Amino acid sequence: MSGWDAMIESLSVIAVPDGDAAALSACCIADHAGNVWGQSAQFPGFNADEARALMALFADPIERASEGITIGGSRYVFLNGGDDYGVVRGKRGAQHGVVIKKTKTAFVIGIHGDNLETRQVSAHVEQFGDYLASQGM
């Protein structure tokens, strides 16, 4: 198993308050240009246009919020976040959410279904991103 595969495996599982574990629907680690370093089998894809839009959203969330967040061609309604927080959150319908942590060189992307709450996913993705940042990424 490569280093990125091990990271994706670790990123994909979240410990929940009752002591059990729950899985993200999909996850990915990619650079700011949209190049994927590692992804789960179910990840819908990520490209340069989506990466550029994310960089713009992080830089000016108030101006760009109405554009939402697009990952793998699916649009999520922007909930909150931006560069001051290093994370953005979005929702698609009542059952799907996305959390994206931006580090110096990467995006950590977690997509979840209704088996997890956005706050649980956010804490997990942010911690994972903080770890990458501590490694110089």
N, C-alpha and C positions, 0 to 999 in steps of 0.2 A: 504494500500500500504506500503510495507516495505521500509526501508531507501535506500536500493540498487535500488529498483524499481524506487523510486523518483529520484535518481541520474541518472539512465539510461534515464529516461524520459527527464530530464534536458539536459543531454549530447546529446541526439538525435536531438535536435532542435537548429538551428543556426540562429541568426539574420543576415540578409544580408543588404548591404548598402542602398537599396531602402526602408528599413524599414519593409519589409516583413520577414517571417521566412521560412527557408528551412530545410528539414530533411536529416540527414545522412541516407545512405542506411542501415547501421548496426553499432552497437557500443557495446563496452564491457569494463568492468573493471575486471582485473584479477591480481593475484599475480605473482611474478617472477618464481614460480614453475609451472605455467600454470593452477592453480585452478581459475575458473571463480567465481567472486563475484556477478556480475550482467551483464546481456546482453539483447540486444533488441531481439525481436522475430525473426528477419531476420539474426541474427549473425550466421556465418557459423561454429562456433566452434573454440576452441583453446585448445592446449594440451601441455604436458610437453616438448616434443621435439621441438615444435615451440617456447616455452618460452626459452629453452636453446639456441636455435639459435639466438633469439632476444638479449639475454644477451651477446652473443659473438659478435654480430653485433654492439651493443652499445659500447662494450669495444674496438673493433678494426675495425671501419667501413672501413678503406682503405683495409685491408686484407680480409674482409668478404663481401665487396660490391658485388662481382661477384655472390655470393650465393643468393642474393636478400632477400626478406622478404616473409615468408610464413605464412598465416593466414587462418585457416579453410581449409587447403589443397590447397588454391589458391596462386600461386607465383606472387609476384609483383617485378618489377625491382626497385632496390634501387636507389633513386634520391639523397638524401643527409641526413646529420645528424650524430649523434653519441653521446657519453657521454659528450663531451664538450658542447653540446647544449641540451641534455636531450630529444631529439626528433629525430625520423627518419621518412622519407617520402618515399613512393613508388608509382609506377604506374603500372597498368595492362591494356594493350591496350590503346586506346584513350579515354575510357570512365570511367575507374575505378581507384581510388586512395586510399591509406591508409596513415594515420598519427598515429604514436604511440608515446606517451609521457611516459617516464619512471620516476617514483618517487622512493623514498627510498624503498617502498615495493610493488609497483603496476605498471601495464601497463594500460594506458588509450588508447583504440584503437578506431579510427573512420574510417569507410569505406564510401566512397562517390562515386556517379555516376557523370555524366556530368552536373547535375543540380547545382553543386557547384565546385568552384575552390579549388585546393589544398591549396592555401594560406589562404582562408577563413576557411577551415577545420582545418588547422594547428593552426591558431590563437585561435580558439575555443577549440580544444583539449588541447593545451598548457595551456590555462587559467584554464581549468577544472583540469588538472594535477597539476598546481600550487596551486589551492585550496586544493586538496587532500594533497599535500605536506605540506601546512600550517596547516593541521589538524594532522600532524605527520605520514602520510602514505607515 
